[in-house]
Amino acid sequence: MPIPAFGPGVVLVLDYSRSQFGSFDVSLPAVVTSVEGSSCSSSGISPCSIVDIGHFSNVSFSTFSVGARFKFF
């Protein structure tokens, strides 16, 4: 949205942007390299891994910027 400012050929620009991503699930893996009393090892032969599910609801991202633009014609 250009707004005339600072004389001829120069405009002040305001910009607002919003992105809506909705809801989604993401796998959140975690690796445990040592559990007391188990056969987990850090060498990778028999690692213990835990996977959890992260649920994100109504994720959105907003940006607002201000700038000046020069118009020569």
C-alpha positions as CSV (number, residue, x, y, z in Angstrom):
1,M,0.0,0.0,0.0
2,P,2.0,3.0,-1.2
3,I,1.5,6.3,0.6
4,P,2.9,9.6,-0.9
5,A,5.6,11.0,1.3
6,F,8.8,13.0,1.3
7,G,8.1,14.8,-2.0
8,P,7.7,13.8,-5.7
9,G,8.8,10.3,-6.6
10,V,9.3,9.0,-3.1
11,V,6.6,6.9,-1.4
12,L,6.4,5.2,2.0
13,V,5.5,1.5,1.8
14,L,3.7,-0.4,4.5
15,D,3.5,-4.2,4.1
16,Y,1.7,-6.8,6.3
17,S,1.7,-10.4,5.4
18,R,0.1,-13.4,7.3
19,S,0.4,-17.1,6.5
20,Q,-1.9,-19.6,8.1
21,F,-0.7,-23.2,8.2
22,G,-3.6,-24.9,10.1
23,S,-2.9,-27.9,12.3
24,F,-0.4,-30.7,11.7
25,D,1.6,-33.5,13.5
26,V,5.4,-33.9,13.4
27,S,7.4,-36.9,14.5
28,L,9.9,-35.8,17.2
29,P,12.6,-38.5,17.4
30,A,15.0,-38.7,20.3
31,V,17.9,-41.1,20.8
32,V,18.8,-42.4,24.2
33,T,22.4,-43.6,24.2
34,S,22.4,-45.1,27.7
35,V,19.6,-46.5,29.8
36,E,20.5,-48.1,33.1
37,G,19.9,-51.9,33.0
38,S,19.3,-52.2,29.3
39,S,21.3,-53.2,26.3
40,C,21.4,-49.7,24.7
41,S,24.8,-48.7,23.4
42,S,26.2,-45.5,21.9
43,S,28.0,-47.5,19.2
44,G,24.8,-47.8,17.2
45,I,24.7,-51.6,17.3
46,S,21.6,-51.6,19.5
47,P,20.6,-48.0,20.2
48,C,17.4,-47.2,22.0
49,S,15.2,-44.6,20.3
50,I,12.1,-42.9,21.4
51,V,9.6,-41.2,19.0
52,D,7.0,-38.7,20.1
53,I,4.4,-36.9,18.1
54,G,4.2,-33.1,18.3
55,H,0.8,-31.7,17.5
56,F,0.7,-28.0,16.4
57,S,-2.7,-26.3,16.2
58,N,-3.6,-23.2,14.2
59,V,0.0,-22.2,13.3
60,S,0.4,-18.8,11.7
61,F,3.3,-16.5,10.8
62,S,2.9,-12.7,10.5
63,T,5.4,-10.1,9.2
64,F,5.1,-6.3,9.1
65,S,7.6,-4.1,7.2
66,V,8.0,-0.4,6.5
67,G,10.2,1.1,3.7
68,A,10.6,3.9,1.2
69,R,10.3,3.3,-2.5
70,F,11.6,5.6,-5.3
71,K,9.6,6.1,-8.5
72,F,11.4,7.7,-11.4
73,F,8.4,7.8,-13.8
